[in-house]
Amino acid sequence: MINVIVYEQDNEITAFEISGHANSGPYGYDLVCAAVSAVSFGAVNAVFELCQMELEIEQVGEGGYLFVTIPESYPLRLKQRAQLIFEAMVVSLQTIERDYNKFIQIKRK
């Protein structure tokens, strides 16, 4: 099971954590894992490129854990752009969860 936790404060995403494996198919053919990876890494890369923000990222091993924190130090304009990208990421992950809820669970804290 992939567990996604979206951390929020004052209705803004401050961090997110993705852990676990979907195990929805054989290694290398797990579509749920591939989709979650593509959506989350795509969002992180978009924030790097479009917002020029350095995020705090923690990864463990060869997959299965990603923790991303949005630093407070950036101007409001850039943080708002990053928020929009990460909210879009959550919507995409929720779409995956809707169809594959045996393999992914999303919580907001």
DOLUMPA-897968 format. One record per residue (C-alpha): residue in three letters; x, y, z. Coordinates in steps of 0.25 Angstrom, whole numbers, plus 5000, padded with zeros to 4 digits. Layout:
// DOLUMPA-897968
ALAXYZ;...
//
This chain:
// DOLUMPA-897968
MET500050005000;ILE500550144997;ASN500250245008;VAL500250395004;ILE500150495015;VAL499950645012;TYR500350735023;GLU499650865023;GLN499650995032;ASP498651105029;ASN498051035017;GLU499451025011;ILE500250905008;THR501550915016;ALA502050775013;PHE501650635007;GLU502150495010;ILE501950375001;SER502350235006;GLY502150095003;HIS501950014990;ALA500649984983;ASN500949844979;SER499849844969;GLY500749774959;PRO502049704957;TYR503349784959;GLY503549874947;TYR502049864943;ASP501349934955;LEU500550034949;VAL500050104962;CYS501450114967;ALA501950174953;ALA500750274953;VAL500950324967;SER502450334964;ALA502250414951;VAL501150504958;SER502050534970;PHE503350554963;GLY502750634952;ALA502150734963;VAL503550744970;ASN504250764956;ALA503150864952;VAL503450944965;PHE504950944963;GLU504750994949;LEU503551084949;CYS503751144963;GLN505251134964;MET505051084978;GLU506050984985;LEU505150884993;GLU505650805005;ILE505550665000;GLU505850535007;GLN505850405000;VAL506250265005;GLY506750144997;GLU506350114983;GLY504950164985;GLY503750154994;TYR504050275002;LEU503950424999;PHE503850545008;VAL503750685002;THR503650815011;ILE503350955005;PRO504351055011;GLU503751175018;SER504751265013;TYR504251294999;PRO503451414994;LEU501951394995;ARG501751404980;LEU502751284978;LYS502051204989;GLN500651224983;ARG501151174970;ALA501751044977;GLN500451034985;LEU499651024972;ILE500650914966;PHE500550834979;GLU499050844980;ALA498950794965;MET499850684970;VAL498850644981;VAL497750644971;SER498450554962;LEU498850464973;GLN497350464978;THR496950424964;ILE497850304965;GLU497350274979;ARG495950274974;ASP496150164964;TYR497250084971;ASN496850104986;LYS497349964990;PHE498750014986;ILE498850164991;GLN498250245002;ILE498350395004;LYS498250465017;ARG498250615020;LYS498850665033;
//
